[in-house]
Structure formats: C-alpha cells, structure tokens
Amino acid sequence: MTNRREFLRNSLASGALVSWGVTVPAFLSRTAAAAPRADRPGAKDTLLVVIQLTGGNDGLNTVIPYADADYAKLRPTLRQDKAQVKKIDDHVGLHPSMSGLAGLLEDHALCVVQGVGYPNPSQSHFRSMDIWQAASTAETVTEGWIGKALKCAPATGTFHLTDKNEGTPLALAGAPARVPSLTALEDFQLRTAAASSADKKQQRALIESAAQVQSGTPNLLDFVKRTAVNTYDASRRLREVAGNYQPKSPYPNTALANRLKLAAQLIDADLGARIFYVSIDGFDTHANQATTHGNLLRELSDAMTAFYKDLAARGHKDRVLLMTFSEFGRRAAENGSKGTDHGSAAPMLLVGGKVKAGVVGAHPSLSKLEMGNLRHHTDFRQVYAAVLDKWLGVPSRDVLGAEFRGLEILKS
C-alpha cells in the first residue's frame, strides 16, 4: 500500500491533488495561500458591484425631469405621469417602477449622478461600450479599468457573475490573473483524485495531517501543503454557504437578483471577494419602449434593493457600493415607433451606506440639445476616479492614464 509520503509526493508533483476542471480559481488559490485558515473571516474591506445596463439605457425615463415642460413635449407617449414619478426633489424623480431605489433614497443610500458621458460621444454600441469599459477614448483598447486596477491590488478577489453564454467583459481584461466567470456556487465543486468515498476521506485525512508537520524552515512543500488544505476548506465553506444561505431580505426571482444573491453568498463565505461585475441586457429600446423599459427598471431596482438590504442586515452597510452604467443614453425625443434611438448623456446610480445621498449635478437641459441628444457635463471617469481613489484605494491616475478630479459621490 502506498505510504503517506509517497501519496503526497505523487499527488503534489502530478497536480492531481485537487481539480477544478481546468485550474483552481485565482482568487481561491491566492486566498488559500494567504489566509491562516479558510474558514476565518476574510478581509473587511470595501465591496464594489458594477452593474452594466447593456443596450443603452434611456436615462430621461430613468431619472425624469417631471417639472420641465419640455419633457412632455419630447415624450408625447413615453412620458411618465407626474403624479406617479418617485420624486427625488422638486425637479426630478425616478421612474414609477423603481420604488425599491426610491425607498433607499429615503434611507440616504442612493446617489444619482446626472449628465454623465464623455467628449465626442459615439453612438455605436460596441465602440461606446469599449470606451466605458476601458475608461479610455483611444482608438485601440486592450485592457479594462477594473483589470488595470487589479494590477495595483492583485490579491483582490474579483468575479464576473454571468450566464453561460456571456463572454468576459473588456472591463476585466488586463488583470494579473484571469477573473473567473461564475453562474452558481456549484461551479466550484472540488474534485479529488480519489475514485471512491472511502479513498476521498483517506485522502483528506492524509493531506490535513501532513499539513500539521512543518519543517524547521518554511519551504515550497510546506507552502503547497498549506495551500491544498486551505483550498479544501474554501471549497467546503462555499458548499456550506450554497446550502445554508438565508437572505436577510427576500430576492425576487429574476436573473439579475439571482446574480446579486450569488455575490452576497460569496461575500458571506468570507473568502476576501471584493469586486463583482454583472450585467442586465435589453435596454436597446427602439420600439414599444414603455412596457419593456419599465420592467427592466423594476428588475434593476428590486435586485439592487434586495442585495443592499441583505448586506446591510449582515453588517456590511458601509462596506458595499453598487454602481450602474450604460454605454449611452437615448435621444431626448421619442421616435415614430414609440421608442427612443441612441443618444449620449445619461445618469449613473450608486447605492451604499457611504454614498452622498440625493442628486449630484444638474439634469441636462432639454432646450439646449446637441443633435437631439442630451449634453453631458460630467465625464464618467470622474466617477471612476472617486471609486478608485476613495473606495478601492487604487491610484486612479495609474488606471485612467490621466488626472481626473474625482466626483463628490462619497461621504468623507
């Protein structure tokens, strides 16, 4: 019978000790190597959830200038009833379907940044999305703003939460290690080289007992043994969370809510995960926009609200920051198909216990349009700069390639 030392030597040398299909996820191997034990509480640092609104969200019917007479003129069929708008102040309000976020505004947890865009805006989905994800207007972009940020903070656990048909976004490109795309915690089922249940138990016992024996001077074998044990522990912890997680606030049964619930599970696993990237599609509303857009905004609002309340109830209120963006807004005037065409400036929404609640910046003028589009007055990289410098603790100039004055969106 193979003795303990031979078993470990052969397993470690062959890479057959554990298998995650292709590779151990980068965040898990880093966490396992760095943490004394995987079941201890992880980093209590800030959390960032980026929500991509794919297709070009109609900002004018998201944050509505209900007091402006030009709004009704530009939107004869798509205008929202002034009495139904969720009022933010005497000038603007949220779409009637966004009652969840309206409630967070009352809790001082919602920040609305108005008139966001970039110079010489492109109305191409692909080009504009690349600009937002790369945080650069260069003709050729190969790295994303989050990927570059991770070079400055390489041990930051990051996830792309997605369905199986969605590619990795440019925003995550350039990271020092591949950011894993995840659809469910079941994706992290740890497999061992053992064939039977009894062999798996023996293998686990051998690894754990071997890890207790350390040499006088730390060496590579000690590191590998410790990493293997903590990877096992991390897998066990994730399985427990998947099976036992009870949200503190109910999540609606929608695709976005399920992804945000997955983010909450990963945070609750205490493995140091800090950045999450998710998307919701369908915002390219050229025709019959009213119902489609209202449903999308309801899904967005309800999912963000459930996630924030869940995390807040777990003591993470001041750790969490959710941020939405879309590649562009829509034109001010509705088109002949009761929809809206590609535009430019649009609002960004931020949710968290540390946001500067309320409206930041004036709503773009409806009487001074630029080729039918709302003019931006805030560069989106000013929002990114604030998130990088003041939230993630990453020098924004290193990521953005230039100096952008961070917008005042966070409390001191």
Wavefront OBJ file of the C-alpha trace (Angstrom):
o trace
v 0.000 0.000 0.000
v 1.271 3.457 -0.877
v 2.558 5.192 2.213
v 1.606 8.732 3.207
v 4.769 10.420 1.999
v 4.673 8.731 -1.410
v 0.985 9.575 -1.819
v 1.518 13.261 -1.095
v 4.662 13.480 -3.194
v 2.969 11.871 -6.190
v -0.219 13.885 -5.817
v 1.531 17.220 -5.469
v 4.012 16.519 -8.228
v 1.361 15.445 -10.715
v -1.088 18.215 -9.899
v -3.714 15.551 -9.228
v -4.310 16.565 -5.645
v -7.332 18.701 -6.499
v -9.085 19.605 -9.701
v -11.483 22.420 -10.596
v -11.992 21.290 -14.172
v -9.172 23.400 -15.641
v -7.460 25.351 -12.869
v -8.003 26.384 -9.290
v -9.734 29.803 -9.459
v -7.140 32.509 -8.935
v -8.946 34.157 -6.046
v -9.226 30.865 -4.198
v -5.574 29.903 -4.588
v -4.464 33.389 -3.522
v -6.817 33.326 -0.556
v -5.734 29.829 0.414
v -2.076 30.759 0.305
v -2.525 33.981 2.252
v -5.058 33.003 4.902
v -4.084 31.015 8.020
v -7.365 29.093 7.658
v -10.032 29.405 5.001
v -12.914 29.405 7.474
v -11.707 32.505 9.323
v -13.379 35.842 8.492
v -11.995 37.392 5.322
v -10.942 40.929 4.549
v -13.289 43.572 5.933
v -12.561 45.963 3.102
v -14.853 47.816 0.763
v -17.016 45.949 -1.736
v -17.793 47.110 -5.279
v -20.566 45.755 -7.505
v -20.593 47.113 -11.070
v -23.881 46.649 -12.937
v -23.771 47.050 -16.714
v -27.044 48.101 -18.375
v -26.456 46.684 -21.838
v -28.046 48.315 -24.867
v -28.120 51.982 -23.914
v -30.425 52.839 -21.025
v -32.954 55.638 -21.528
v -31.764 57.980 -18.805
v -34.534 60.504 -19.472
v -37.157 57.983 -18.335
v -34.967 56.671 -15.533
v -34.313 59.980 -13.786
v -37.241 62.054 -15.008
v -37.314 65.878 -15.139
v -41.035 65.839 -14.420
v -41.180 69.593 -13.687
v -39.752 70.525 -17.108
v -42.470 71.332 -19.646
v -40.189 70.212 -22.477
v -40.225 66.643 -21.123
v -43.878 66.119 -22.009
v -43.384 67.739 -25.412
v -40.466 65.445 -26.274
v -42.207 62.338 -24.959
v -45.887 62.516 -26.033
v -46.480 58.765 -25.490
v -43.489 57.736 -23.350
v -43.749 60.468 -20.717
v -44.426 59.252 -17.194
v -47.319 60.646 -15.196
v -46.053 63.349 -12.889
v -48.227 62.002 -10.088
v -46.647 58.535 -10.394
v -42.990 59.588 -10.560
v -40.960 58.749 -7.437
v -39.901 62.285 -6.610
v -36.303 62.944 -5.604
v -36.715 66.713 -5.347
v -38.845 69.463 -6.876
v -37.345 68.895 -10.324
v -36.564 65.230 -10.936
v -37.767 61.811 -9.856
v -37.313 58.098 -10.518
v -39.400 56.016 -12.904
v -42.596 54.769 -11.181
v -41.347 51.156 -11.294
v -38.290 51.996 -9.176
v -39.991 52.005 -5.786
v -37.174 49.970 -4.223
v -34.486 52.509 -5.020
v -36.851 55.327 -4.049
v -37.015 53.724 -0.623
v -33.225 53.599 -0.431
v -33.161 57.317 -1.197
v -35.242 57.871 1.924
v -32.642 55.793 3.790
v -29.880 58.065 2.397
v -28.380 55.144 0.485
v -28.938 56.256 -3.139
v -26.826 58.707 -5.133
v -27.970 59.849 -8.587
v -25.207 61.276 -10.788
v -26.711 63.231 -13.661
v -25.452 64.128 -17.135
v -22.646 61.557 -17.346
v -20.823 60.866 -20.605
v -17.587 61.647 -22.432
v -16.393 64.052 -25.162
v -17.360 63.391 -28.790
v -19.692 60.541 -27.857
v -20.018 57.519 -30.097
v -23.461 56.088 -30.741
v -22.097 52.679 -31.648
v -22.898 50.053 -29.033
v -19.534 48.350 -29.429
v -17.332 51.425 -29.560
v -19.058 53.221 -26.712
v -19.111 50.134 -24.513
v -15.378 49.693 -25.099
v -14.796 53.292 -24.041
v -16.721 52.860 -20.806
v -15.134 49.505 -20.013
v -11.581 50.587 -20.838
v -12.054 54.085 -19.371
v -10.278 55.360 -22.471
v -11.226 57.016 -25.740
v -8.137 55.648 -27.506
v -8.844 54.041 -30.866
v -7.433 50.698 -29.735
v -8.070 49.374 -26.233
v -6.999 46.005 -24.867
v -7.316 46.417 -21.094
v -10.240 47.300 -18.883
v -10.360 49.735 -16.000
v -11.016 47.016 -13.412
v -8.330 44.783 -14.903
v -5.808 47.612 -14.613
v -6.973 48.358 -11.078
v -6.313 44.752 -10.120
v -2.686 45.177 -11.143
v -2.433 47.631 -8.254
v -4.321 45.296 -5.924
v -3.584 41.792 -7.264
v -4.906 39.907 -4.237
v -8.395 41.397 -4.572
v -10.965 38.645 -5.122
v -12.981 39.519 -8.245
v -15.838 37.751 -10.032
v -17.763 38.052 -13.247
v -21.262 36.810 -12.398
v -22.960 35.734 -15.583
v -24.870 33.147 -17.539
v -23.090 30.512 -19.573
v -23.408 32.396 -22.872
v -21.824 35.701 -21.865
v -18.189 36.424 -22.625
v -15.799 38.060 -20.195
v -16.176 41.856 -20.442
v -13.323 44.102 -21.542
v -13.558 45.848 -18.172
v -11.826 42.840 -16.564
v -9.129 42.397 -19.214
v -5.556 43.040 -18.168
v -5.890 41.646 -14.658
v -2.785 39.830 -13.374
v -4.846 36.625 -13.116
v -7.914 35.561 -15.042
v -11.105 36.724 -13.367
v -13.405 33.702 -13.017
v -16.870 33.806 -14.567
v -19.394 32.187 -12.272
v -23.048 31.222 -12.662
v -23.555 29.399 -9.347
v -21.587 28.243 -6.315
v -21.958 24.720 -7.662
v -19.366 25.710 -10.282
v -16.797 25.428 -7.504
v -17.291 21.756 -6.750
v -13.929 20.433 -5.668
v -12.905 17.101 -7.146
v -10.175 14.879 -5.777
v -8.070 12.261 -7.470
v -9.689 9.524 -5.373
v -12.165 7.136 -7.006
v -14.330 6.145 -4.031
v -15.851 7.831 -0.997
v -13.532 5.930 1.327
v -10.495 6.966 -0.704
v -11.632 10.609 -0.628
v -11.889 10.528 3.147
v -8.446 8.951 3.413
v -7.004 11.473 1.007
v -8.446 14.340 3.006
v -7.140 12.921 6.273
v -3.675 12.440 4.795
v -3.493 15.972 3.490
v -4.716 17.545 6.739
v -2.377 15.523 8.927
v 0.571 16.151 6.637
v -0.043 19.867 6.744
v 0.429 19.822 10.505
v 4.035 18.679 10.070
v 6.144 21.694 9.175
v 9.857 21.765 8.575
v 12.104 23.975 10.637
v 12.492 26.395 7.739
v 9.455 27.207 5.538
v 9.871 25.708 2.083
v 7.931 25.108 -1.105
v 6.461 21.814 0.059
v 5.088 23.477 3.205
v 3.503 26.171 1.041
v 1.901 23.642 -1.315
v 0.577 21.547 1.566
v -0.902 24.597 3.290
v -2.446 25.800 0.030
v -4.029 22.389 -0.603
v -5.581 22.262 2.863
v -6.971 25.775 2.623
v -8.319 25.119 -0.853
v -10.208 22.136 0.543
v -11.502 24.329 3.383
v -12.517 27.049 0.956
v -14.461 24.543 -1.129
v -16.199 23.216 1.957
v -17.082 26.733 3.067
v -18.571 27.561 -0.344
v -20.657 24.376 -0.287
v -21.964 25.268 3.163
v -22.877 28.758 2.076
v -24.643 27.479 -1.040
v -26.739 25.084 1.011
v -27.439 27.170 4.084
v -27.623 30.786 2.926
v -30.756 32.534 4.178
v -31.114 36.087 2.798
v -31.896 38.799 5.327
v -34.061 40.424 2.668
v -36.035 38.478 0.027
v -34.666 38.470 -3.522
v -37.060 38.489 -6.477
v -36.732 35.532 -8.826
v -35.049 37.400 -11.681
v -31.753 36.871 -13.466
v -30.130 39.998 -12.007
v -31.363 39.323 -8.493
v -30.035 35.769 -8.640
v -26.591 37.066 -9.636
v -26.575 39.630 -6.856
v -27.669 36.944 -4.411
v -24.679 34.900 -5.600
v -22.446 37.897 -4.856
v -23.944 38.075 -1.370
v -23.214 34.364 -0.855
v -19.591 34.833 -1.887
v -19.254 37.785 0.475
v -20.826 35.755 3.278
v -18.288 32.984 2.635
v -15.601 35.352 3.997
v -13.006 34.462 1.384
v -11.977 38.018 0.580
v -14.083 38.576 -2.554
v -14.429 42.332 -3.081
v -15.305 43.193 -6.697
v -18.237 41.833 -8.702
v -19.262 42.556 -12.293
v -22.773 41.779 -13.521
v -24.917 42.859 -16.446
v -28.553 43.096 -17.458
v -29.440 43.218 -21.155
v -32.369 44.576 -23.157
v -32.013 48.362 -22.956
v -31.840 48.952 -26.723
v -35.444 50.142 -26.803
v -36.013 51.443 -30.342
v -39.692 50.447 -30.421
v -42.577 49.982 -27.979
v -40.355 51.024 -25.121
v -42.845 51.748 -22.370
v -43.509 48.254 -21.006
v -40.064 46.808 -21.725
v -38.187 49.665 -20.115
v -40.452 49.762 -17.098
v -39.914 46.048 -16.495
v -36.144 46.389 -16.850
v -36.019 49.262 -14.383
v -38.163 47.300 -11.937
v -35.816 44.316 -12.182
v -32.820 46.587 -11.655
v -34.350 48.476 -8.750
v -35.723 45.439 -6.935
v -32.485 43.446 -7.312
v -30.253 46.281 -6.116
v -32.557 46.978 -3.198
v -32.697 43.343 -2.084
v -28.914 42.991 -2.274
v -28.252 46.190 -0.340
v -30.766 45.342 2.388
v -29.390 41.807 2.677
v -25.820 43.045 3.032
v -26.797 45.887 5.358
v -28.579 43.455 7.677
v -25.356 41.403 7.792
v -23.359 44.386 8.996
v -21.918 45.407 5.618
v -23.929 48.596 5.098
v -20.870 50.823 4.971
v -18.764 48.324 3.005
v -20.943 47.933 -0.048
v -21.142 50.156 -3.139
v -23.225 49.311 -6.205
v -22.702 51.340 -9.388
v -24.654 51.233 -12.642
v -23.567 52.365 -16.099
v -24.706 52.018 -19.698
v -22.826 52.635 -22.942
v -25.004 55.657 -23.695
v -28.421 57.167 -23.040
v -31.227 57.667 -25.545
v -32.330 60.631 -27.610
v -34.465 63.233 -25.895
v -37.364 62.941 -28.339
v -39.178 59.655 -28.810
v -39.226 58.199 -32.316
v -42.149 57.193 -34.528
v -42.114 53.633 -33.175
v -42.869 54.689 -29.605
v -39.266 54.044 -28.673
v -36.044 56.001 -28.451
v -32.869 55.985 -30.517
v -29.212 56.038 -29.475
v -28.221 59.123 -27.515
v -25.397 60.251 -25.276
v -25.515 61.562 -21.689
v -27.324 59.530 -19.024
v -27.402 59.128 -15.234
v -25.418 56.706 -13.125
v -26.888 55.239 -9.945
v -24.868 54.412 -6.842
v -26.152 52.584 -3.772
v -24.409 52.152 -0.431
v -24.189 53.315 3.137
v -21.386 55.735 2.332
v -22.767 57.421 -0.792
v -23.609 61.114 -0.924
v -27.372 60.680 -0.985
v -29.524 62.564 -3.460
v -28.745 64.207 -6.767
v -25.220 65.128 -7.873
v -25.163 67.570 -10.775
v -27.920 69.294 -12.705
v -30.190 67.452 -15.096
v -29.066 68.130 -18.693
v -31.058 70.851 -20.418
v -33.933 69.739 -22.629
v -33.903 73.023 -24.545
v -30.207 73.004 -25.415
v -29.761 69.660 -27.094
v -26.805 68.626 -29.227
v -28.070 66.962 -32.416
v -31.107 65.859 -30.467
v -29.041 64.454 -27.606
v -28.598 65.455 -24.001
v -25.257 67.126 -23.376
v -23.015 65.602 -20.763
v -21.413 67.783 -18.121
v -19.659 65.070 -16.091
v -17.030 62.730 -17.515
v -17.676 59.163 -16.399
v -14.008 58.878 -15.484
v -14.629 61.387 -12.691
v -16.943 58.798 -11.145
v -14.390 56.046 -11.712
v -11.678 58.226 -10.162
v -13.697 58.647 -6.977
v -14.383 54.906 -6.800
v -10.735 54.026 -7.383
v -9.126 56.613 -5.103
v -11.623 56.819 -2.273
v -13.301 53.434 -2.317
v -10.892 50.802 -3.603
v -7.725 52.612 -2.542
v -6.194 52.336 -6.007
v -4.437 55.368 -7.589
v -6.845 56.464 -10.305
v -4.134 58.034 -12.460
v -2.435 54.659 -12.811
v -5.687 53.186 -14.118
v -7.147 56.070 -16.131
v -3.857 57.253 -17.614
v -4.597 60.894 -16.786
v -5.732 63.061 -13.908
v -9.494 63.182 -13.438
v -10.926 65.059 -10.492
v -12.960 62.576 -8.518
v -16.622 63.490 -8.245
v -18.024 64.094 -4.781
v -20.180 60.983 -4.601
v -18.981 59.548 -1.277
v -19.230 60.800 2.276
v -15.994 61.931 3.862
l 1 2 3 4 5 6 7 8 9 10 11 12 13 14 15 16 17 18 19 20 21 22 23 24 25 26 27 28 29 30 31 32 33 34 35 36 37 38 39 40 41 42 43 44 45 46 47 48 49 50 51 52 53 54 55 56 57 58 59 60 61 62 63 64 65 66 67 68 69 70 71 72 73 74 75 76 77 78 79 80 81 82 83 84 85 86 87 88 89 90 91 92 93 94 95 96 97 98 99 100 101 102 103 104 105 106 107 108 109 110 111 112 113 114 115 116 117 118 119 120 121 122 123 124 125 126 127 128 129 130 131 132 133 134 135 136 137 138 139 140 141 142 143 144 145 146 147 148 149 150 151 152 153 154 155 156 157 158 159 160 161 162 163 164 165 166 167 168 169 170 171 172 173 174 175 176 177 178 179 180 181 182 183 184 185 186 187 188 189 190 191 192 193 194 195 196 197 198 199 200 201 202 203 204 205 206 207 208 209 210 211 212 213 214 215 216 217 218 219 220 221 222 223 224 225 226 227 228 229 230 231 232 233 234 235 236 237 238 239 240 241 242 243 244 245 246 247 248 249 250 251 252 253 254 255 256 257 258 259 260 261 262 263 264 265 266 267 268 269 270 271 272 273 274 275 276 277 278 279 280 281 282 283 284 285 286 287 288 289 290 291 292 293 294 295 296 297 298 299 300 301 302 303 304 305 306 307 308 309 310 311 312 313 314 315 316 317 318 319 320 321 322 323 324 325 326 327 328 329 330 331 332 333 334 335 336 337 338 339 340 341 342 343 344 345 346 347 348 349 350 351 352 353 354 355 356 357 358 359 360 361 362 363 364 365 366 367 368 369 370 371 372 373 374 375 376 377 378 379 380 381 382 383 384 385 386 387 388 389 390 391 392 393 394 395 396 397 398 399 400 401 402 403 404 405 406 407 408 409 410 411 412
